[in-house]
Amino acid sequence: MSDAPIATLTDGAVRGSVADGVHRFLGIPYAAPPFGENRFREPQPPAPWDDVREAAAFGPTSPQVPYAGPIGELLGSVIIDGDDVLTANVWAPAQAEQAPVVLWLHGGALERGTAAIPLYDGAVFARAGIVFVSVNYRLGSEGFSVLSDAPANLGLLDAAAALAWVHREVAAFGGDPTQITVMGESAGGALVAGLLALDTSRPMIARGIIQSGPLRAQPRKKAGRVTAQLAKLLGIPAEREAFAAVTPDQLLEARRTHAAGSSPLGGAPGFQFAIDAETLPRSPHDVLGESDVPLLIGSNTDEYRLWFTPEQLSRLTSWHLLLARLALRIPRRAIAAYRAAFPGASTGEIYGQVATDLLLRAPLTRAAASRPAPTYVYEFAWRSPVRDLRAAHALELGFVFDQLASAEARRMAGSDAPQHLADEMRDAWIAFITTGDPGWAPFGAERSTRVLDAQSATVPQRRTTGLDLLPD
């Protein structure tokens, strides 16, 4: 242990480990455990410690139920018991000094996931001279309930507290607090957008990376539908005291019952950001267009193929598409444009592409087109041979983290994914983090987009006709 690195932080010293020139510190509290008197309250400072704290293991995971069914076979889960869930993990070059910094926020639909998933190992970034930090935040009912007398968006407030912790403490690991890139995928990407929408967090962010992240927050009533339905199921009011009297496991079980039989085709609502005067006054999709923070943002060609199984897609008919079109006020000519863009596609595939664009691609396109700051757009297009996933949601993670040989990546990408594409994406992300330029032209009037594939190319954004006809 004599060569184990020690970092001295505001709350106390931590002892990590070293391997291949990378220092690693795991499970460092950035906030107090959000249970007991802290439950359903804003994140509180952690208790300081006197002795050197061992930072050799990931902290507990936020209460959650692992993915089940077909999606559970593709997306791994890690469950670590305990209450100290608001922790950070750091990978740093051994000789780091004023190095650029990344804060990674994991995905999981705001109710699953953890920084402890092996795919999110930050060593590849540390070996490139970057201090990489990952964190856990509150999930599901614990993090995104909309209660009448408690702060909304607690999971977002956790991310904001984590960002403030990184800004305050990262110099102890050799990082430059003025060069923080906030990076996330899916729900983690939504959190990045949420942080950029907060006046208190935005000044600490030098750059942002949003991978397949929804950008829109909902009015309180709509965002609170899942909370109201859980409260009704439990026979309690949607108030802090009542929810705090229910154990986390009971809330998870209620959510399991609530969501039983649901699918991406319909059913129980999910957790979302709430537009809230105190915690998120404006939806991120509105604020991003005004932000001067450089952004790398993109989506995958076939996001929907993780959300919908082939069997679900095959059951979709023109009647389902018509109902969706009417409910969402999608013009008939938009559907015609999708059919022209995807000749021979089934109705289910058209439905899926429209869902992908409504949730992800249309909002990111509008944000990218209106931003004053440099904005670099990508489309991940490489098609996985596994289960006809094609370029599905989350597939790009194994490439960005250069982890194609890992079991987690192989579940989605198979065993023959192109390493040269992982090299390209890893290097582009590192270049953006360190210089603000991933290596291709900003979006601009030409809508320049890097299509990441076995043979990548920078081209004008593809299939814009239907995209531009979708409602805002």
LINURDA-V813768 format. One record per pair of residues at least 12 apart in sequence whose ideal C-beta (glycine too) atoms are under 8 Angstrom apart, sorted by the first residue. I is the first residue (numbers start at 1). J is the second residue. D is the distance in whole Angstrom. If there is no record, write none. Layout:
i:j:d
I:J:D
I:J:D
//
This chain:
i:j:d
1:15:7
3:18:6
4:16:6
4:17:6
4:18:7
5:17:8
5:18:6
5:23:4
5:25:8
5:94:8
6:52:6
7:25:6
7:90:8
7:172:4
7:173:6
8:172:6
9:28:7
9:169:5
9:172:6
10:48:8
10:168:6
10:169:6
11:29:7
11:45:8
11:46:6
11:47:8
11:48:4
11:49:7
12:48:5
12:49:4
12:50:7
12:51:8
12:52:8
12:53:6
13:52:5
13:53:7
14:28:6
14:52:7
14:53:5
14:54:8
14:55:4
15:52:5
15:53:7
15:54:6
15:55:6
15:56:8
16:55:5
16:56:7
16:90:7
17:56:6
18:94:6
19:123:8
20:123:7
20:127:7
21:93:7
21:94:5
21:127:7
22:91:6
22:92:7
22:93:7
22:94:7
22:123:5
22:126:4
22:127:6
23:90:8
23:91:7
23:92:5
23:93:8
23:94:6
23:96:8
23:126:8
23:173:7
24:89:8
24:90:7
24:91:5
24:92:8
24:123:8
25:55:4
25:89:7
25:90:4
25:92:8
25:173:7
26:55:5
26:56:6
26:57:6
26:58:5
26:59:7
26:87:8
26:89:5
26:90:8
27:55:6
27:56:8
27:57:6
27:58:5
27:59:4
27:84:8
27:87:5
27:89:7
28:53:8
28:55:6
28:59:8
28:87:6
28:88:5
28:89:7
28:90:7
29:46:4
29:47:8
29:59:7
29:84:6
29:86:6
29:87:5
29:88:8
30:46:7
30:86:6
30:87:7
30:88:5
30:135:7
30:161:6
30:162:5
30:165:4
31:43:4
31:44:6
31:45:7
31:46:6
31:86:4
31:158:7
31:161:5
31:162:8
31:165:8
32:44:4
32:45:6
32:46:5
32:47:7
32:86:7
33:83:4
33:84:5
33:85:7
33:86:7
34:85:7
34:86:6
34:138:6
34:142:7
34:154:8
34:158:8
35:83:5
35:248:8
39:142:8
39:244:5
40:142:8
40:145:7
40:147:6
40:150:4
40:151:8
40:154:7
40:240:5
40:243:6
40:244:6
41:150:7
41:151:7
41:154:8
42:151:5
42:154:7
42:157:5
43:86:6
43:154:8
43:157:6
43:158:5
43:161:4
46:86:8
58:78:8
58:80:6
58:87:8
58:89:6
58:114:8
58:115:7
58:116:4
59:80:7
59:82:7
59:84:5
59:85:6
59:86:8
59:87:3
59:116:8
59:136:7
60:80:5
60:81:6
60:82:3
60:83:7
60:84:6
60:85:5
60:87:8
60:136:8
61:78:6
61:79:6
61:80:5
61:85:6
61:114:4
61:116:6
61:136:6
62:85:5
62:114:7
62:136:6
62:137:7
62:138:5
62:139:4
62:140:8
62:142:7
62:143:7
63:85:8
63:139:7
63:140:7
63:142:6
63:248:4
63:249:7
63:251:8
63:252:6
64:77:8
64:79:7
64:108:8
64:111:6
64:112:5
64:113:7
64:114:8
64:139:5
64:140:6
64:252:7
65:111:8
65:112:7
65:252:5
65:255:7
65:256:6
66:79:7
66:112:7
67:112:6
70:309:5
70:387:8
71:306:7
73:411:7
74:306:7
74:386:8
74:387:8
74:389:8
74:411:5
74:412:5
75:394:7
75:411:8
75:412:8
76:117:6
76:118:8
76:119:7
76:407:8
76:408:5
76:411:7
77:112:7
77:114:8
77:117:8
78:114:5
78:116:5
78:117:6
78:118:8
80:114:7
80:116:6
85:136:5
85:138:7
86:135:8
86:136:6
86:137:7
86:138:8
86:158:6
86:161:7
86:162:8
87:135:7
87:136:6
88:133:6
88:134:7
88:135:5
88:162:6
88:165:6
88:166:7
89:115:6
89:116:8
89:122:7
89:133:7
89:134:5
89:135:7
90:122:8
90:131:7
90:132:7
90:133:5
90:170:8
90:173:5
91:121:8
91:122:4
91:123:5
91:125:7
91:126:4
91:131:7
91:132:4
91:133:8
92:126:6
92:131:5
92:132:8
92:173:4
92:174:5
92:175:7
93:126:5
93:127:7
93:129:6
93:130:8
93:131:7
93:174:7
95:174:7
96:129:7
96:131:6
96:173:7
96:174:3
96:175:7
97:174:5
98:174:7
98:175:8
98:176:4
98:179:8
99:129:6
99:130:6
99:131:5
99:174:5
99:175:5
99:176:6
99:179:8
100:129:7
100:130:5
100:131:7
100:175:7
100:176:6
100:179:4
100:181:7
100:433:5
100:434:5
101:130:7
101:131:5
101:132:8
101:133:7
101:166:7
101:170:5
101:175:4
101:176:6
101:177:7
101:179:6
101:180:5
101:181:7
102:122:8
102:125:6
102:130:6
102:131:7
102:132:5
102:133:7
102:180:8
102:181:5
102:182:8
102:183:5
102:433:6
103:133:5
103:134:8
103:135:7
103:162:7
103:163:6
103:166:5
103:180:6
103:181:7
103:182:5
103:183:7
104:120:6
104:122:7
104:132:7
104:133:7
104:134:4
104:135:8
104:183:5
104:184:7
104:188:7
105:134:8
105:135:7
105:137:7
105:159:6
105:182:7
105:183:7
105:184:4
105:187:8
105:188:4
105:189:8
105:191:5
105:192:6
106:120:6
106:134:7
106:136:8
106:184:7
106:185:7
106:187:8
106:188:5
107:184:7
107:185:5
107:186:3
107:187:5
107:188:5
107:189:7
107:212:8
107:213:8
107:394:7
108:139:7
108:186:7
108:187:6
108:188:8
109:186:7
109:187:6
109:270:6
109:271:7
110:139:6
110:140:7
110:143:7
110:144:5
110:155:6
110:187:5
110:190:8
110:270:7
110:271:4
110:272:7
111:139:5
111:140:4
111:144:8
111:255:7
111:270:7
111:271:6
112:139:7
113:139:7
113:187:7
113:188:8
114:136:6
115:134:4
115:135:6
115:136:5
116:136:8
117:408:7
118:403:8
118:406:6
118:407:8
118:408:6
119:397:6
119:398:7
119:401:6
119:403:5
119:406:6
119:408:4
119:409:6
120:134:6
120:401:7
121:401:7
121:403:7
122:134:6
124:401:6
124:402:5
124:403:8
124:426:6
125:430:7
125:433:8
128:430:5
128:434:8
129:434:7
130:430:7
130:433:6
130:434:7
131:170:6
131:173:5
131:174:6
131:175:4
133:162:8
133:166:5
133:170:7
135:158:8
135:159:7
135:162:4
137:155:5
137:156:8
137:158:4
137:159:5
137:162:7
137:191:7
138:154:5
138:155:5
138:158:5
139:155:6
140:251:7
140:252:7
140:255:6
140:271:6
141:227:7
141:230:7
141:243:7
141:248:8
141:251:4
141:252:8
141:255:6
141:271:8
142:154:7
142:155:8
142:248:6
142:251:7
143:155:3
143:158:7
143:271:8
144:223:8
144:271:4
144:272:7
144:273:8
144:274:8
145:224:8
145:227:5
145:230:8
145:238:8
145:243:6
146:220:6
146:223:6
146:224:3
146:227:5
146:228:8
146:238:7
146:274:5
147:227:7
147:238:5
147:239:6
147:240:5
147:243:6
148:237:8
148:238:6
148:239:5
149:239:5
149:240:5
149:241:8
150:239:8
150:240:4
150:243:8
151:276:8
151:278:6
151:279:6
152:220:7
152:223:8
152:274:4
152:276:4
152:278:8
152:279:5
152:280:7
153:194:7
153:273:6
153:274:6
153:276:6
153:279:4
153:280:5
155:191:7
156:191:6
156:194:5
156:195:7
156:198:8
156:273:6
156:279:7
156:280:7
157:279:6
159:191:5
159:194:7
159:195:6
160:195:6
160:198:6
160:200:7
160:201:5
163:180:7
163:182:7
163:195:6
163:201:6
163:204:6
163:205:7
164:201:8
164:204:7
166:180:6
166:204:8
167:180:6
167:204:5
177:204:8
178:206:7
179:206:5
180:204:6
180:205:6
180:206:6
180:207:8
181:205:8
181:206:6
181:207:4
181:208:7
181:209:6
181:432:7
181:433:5
182:195:6
182:196:8
182:205:5
182:207:8
182:208:5
182:209:7
183:208:7
183:209:4
183:211:8
183:429:8
183:433:8
184:209:7
184:210:7
184:211:7
184:213:6
185:211:4
185:212:6
185:213:7
185:394:7
185:396:8
185:397:6
186:211:7
186:212:5
186:213:6
186:393:7
186:394:7
187:213:7
187:214:8
188:211:8
188:213:7
189:209:8
189:210:4
189:211:5
189:212:6
189:213:2
189:214:7
190:213:5
190:214:5
190:215:7
190:273:7
190:284:7
191:213:8
192:208:5
192:209:7
192:210:5
192:213:6
193:208:8
193:210:6
193:213:6
193:214:8
193:215:5
193:284:4
193:285:7
193:288:6
194:217:7
194:273:6
194:280:6
194:284:5
195:208:8
196:208:6
196:284:7
196:287:7
196:288:6
196:291:5
196:293:6
197:217:8
197:280:6
197:282:6
197:283:7
197:284:4
197:286:8
197:287:4
197:288:7
198:280:7
202:291:7
202:293:7
205:293:5
206:293:7
206:294:8
206:436:8
207:293:6
207:294:5
207:295:7
207:296:7
207:432:7
207:433:7
207:436:6
208:293:6
208:294:7
208:295:5
208:296:7
208:297:8
209:295:8
209:296:5
209:297:7
209:429:7
209:432:7
209:433:8
210:295:7
210:296:7
210:297:4
210:298:8
210:364:7
211:297:8
211:298:7
211:299:8
211:396:6
211:397:8
211:400:7
212:298:7
212:299:5
212:300:6
212:303:6
212:360:6
212:393:6
212:394:7
212:396:8
213:297:8
213:360:8
214:359:6
214:360:7
214:363:7
215:283:8
215:284:5
215:285:4
215:288:6
215:363:4
215:364:7
215:367:6
216:283:5
216:284:7
216:285:5
216:363:6
217:272:7
217:273:4
217:274:6
217:275:5
217:280:6
217:282:8
217:283:4
217:284:6
217:285:8
218:272:5
218:273:7
218:274:6
218:275:7
218:283:8
219:274:7
219:275:6
220:274:5
220:275:7
220:276:6
222:272:7
223:271:8
223:272:5
223:273:6
223:274:4
223:275:8
224:238:7
224:274:7
225:269:5
226:255:8
226:258:7
226:268:7
226:269:5
226:270:6
226:271:6
229:258:6
229:268:7
229:269:7
230:251:7
230:254:5
230:255:6
230:258:6
231:243:8
233:254:5
233:257:7
233:258:6
234:246:6
234:250:8
234:254:5
263:312:6
264:304:8
264:307:4
264:308:5
264:312:7
264:355:8
265:308:7
265:312:6
265:316:7
265:320:8
285:363:5
285:366:7
285:367:6
288:367:4
288:371:7
289:366:7
289:367:6
289:370:4
289:371:6
290:371:8
290:372:8
291:371:7
291:373:6
292:372:6
292:373:5
293:373:6
294:373:5
294:374:5
294:375:7
294:376:8
294:432:8
294:436:5
295:368:8
295:371:7
295:373:7
295:374:8
295:375:5
295:376:7
296:375:8
296:376:5
296:378:7
296:429:7
296:432:5
296:438:6
297:364:5
297:367:7
297:368:6
297:375:7
297:376:7
297:377:6
297:378:8
298:364:7
298:377:6
298:378:3
298:379:6
298:380:7
298:449:8
298:450:8
299:356:7
299:360:5
299:361:5
299:364:6
299:379:6
299:380:7
300:379:7
300:380:4
300:381:8
300:391:5
300:392:6
300:393:6
300:395:6
300:396:6
301:379:6
301:380:7
301:381:5
301:383:8
301:390:7
301:391:4
302:352:7
302:353:8
302:356:7
302:383:8
302:389:7
302:390:4
302:391:5
302:392:5
303:356:4
303:359:8
303:360:6
303:391:8
303:392:7
303:393:4
304:351:8
304:352:3
304:353:7
304:355:5
304:356:5
304:392:8
304:393:7
305:352:7
305:388:7
305:389:5
305:390:5
305:391:8
305:392:4
305:393:8
306:389:7
306:392:4
306:393:4
306:394:6
306:395:8
307:352:8
307:355:7
307:393:7
308:348:7
308:352:6
310:387:7
310:388:6
312:348:7
313:346:7
313:348:3
313:349:6
313:351:8
313:352:6
314:346:7
314:348:6
315:348:7
316:346:8
316:347:5
316:348:4
316:351:5
317:347:6
318:347:6
320:347:7
320:351:7
321:335:7
321:347:6
321:350:7
321:351:5
321:354:8
324:351:7
324:354:7
328:358:7
328:471:7
329:471:5
330:354:7
330:469:8
330:470:6
330:471:7
331:469:5
333:469:6
334:354:8
334:466:5
334:469:4
334:470:6
335:350:7
335:354:7
335:466:8
337:465:4
337:466:4
337:469:6
338:350:5
338:353:6
338:354:6
338:466:4
340:465:8
341:463:5
341:465:7
341:466:6
354:466:8
354:470:8
357:466:7
357:467:5
357:470:6
358:470:6
361:467:6
362:467:6
362:470:5
362:472:8
364:377:7
365:377:8
365:447:8
365:461:7
365:464:8
365:467:6
366:472:7
368:443:4
369:443:7
369:447:7
371:443:8
374:436:7
374:437:8
374:442:5
375:442:6
375:443:5
376:432:7
376:437:8
376:438:5
376:440:7
376:442:6
376:443:7
376:450:7
377:443:5
377:447:8
377:448:7
377:449:5
377:450:7
377:461:7
378:438:8
378:449:7
378:450:4
378:451:8
378:452:6
379:449:6
379:450:7
379:451:5
379:452:7
379:461:8
379:462:7
380:395:7
380:396:4
380:399:8
380:452:5
381:451:5
381:452:6
381:453:4
382:395:7
382:399:8
382:417:7
382:418:7
382:421:6
382:452:7
382:453:5
382:454:6
384:412:6
384:413:5
384:414:6
384:417:7
385:414:5
385:416:8
386:411:7
386:412:6
386:413:7
386:414:5
389:412:6
392:412:7
394:412:7
395:412:5
395:413:6
396:425:7
396:452:7
397:409:7
398:410:8
398:412:7
398:413:5
398:417:7
398:422:7
399:413:8
399:417:7
399:421:6
399:422:4
399:425:5
399:426:7
399:452:8
400:422:8
400:425:5
400:426:7
400:429:6
401:426:8
402:422:5
402:423:7
402:426:5
404:417:5
404:419:6
404:422:5
418:454:5
421:452:7
421:453:7
421:454:6
421:456:7
424:452:7
424:456:6
425:452:6
427:439:8
428:440:8
428:450:8
438:450:7
440:458:4
441:458:6
443:461:8
446:460:6
447:460:5
447:461:4
447:464:7
448:460:7
448:461:8
449:461:5
449:462:7
//
